Amino acid sequence: MILLQIDFPFEGAMGEEMSKSFKELAESIRDEEGLIWKIWTQNEETKEAGGIYLFSDTQSAKKYINMHIERLSGFGVKDIRAKLFEVNEPLSKISKAPLW
């Protein structure tokens, strides 16, 4: 399993307003190839947003990164950071990670 972390500066709506504004986007992300889940992140204080994603494989995660960076750039978002990590499943199970 592959964990993807994406974050970027964000001046838009957060909280409940963000939830309403991005419902359709969340629904489209839900159907991405190889996606197991996504946790949406936001920090009003630092004006950042993004997500933590779990993918079944590296190829799907890399494909998503390319598509999502292009989409975010189209919205005018800059300074997008994306990092991939392999999940250590045995240790993650011990510490109650919601992998399955």
Long-range contacts (C-beta under 8 A, 24 or more apart in sequence): 1-36, 1-54, 1-55, 1-56, 1-86, 1-87, 1-89, 1-99, 2-54, 2-55, 2-56, 2-57, 2-58, 2-60, 2-61, 2-84, 2-85, 2-86, 2-87, 3-52, 3-53, 3-54, 3-55, 3-84, 3-85, 3-86, 3-87, 4-51, 4-52, 4-53, 4-54, 4-55, 4-61, 4-64, 4-65, 4-82, 4-83, 4-84, 4-85, 5-50, 5-51, 5-52, 5-53, 5-81, 5-82, 5-83, 5-85, 6-50, 6-51, 6-53, 6-65, 6-68, 6-80, 6-81, 6-82, 6-83, 7-41, 7-48, 7-49, 7-50, 7-51, 7-80, 7-81, 8-48, 8-49, 8-50, 8-72, 8-77, 8-78, 8-79, 8-80, 8-81, 9-47, 9-48, 9-77, 9-78, 9-79, 10-42, 10-47, 10-48, 10-49, 10-50, 10-77, 11-47, 12-49, 14-42, 14-44, 14-49, 15-42, 15-44, 18-42, 18-49, 32-60, 32-64, 33-60, 33-63, 33-64, 34-59, 34-60, 34-61, 34-63, 34-64, 35-60, 35-64, 36-99, 37-98, 50-81, 54-87, 54-99, 58-84
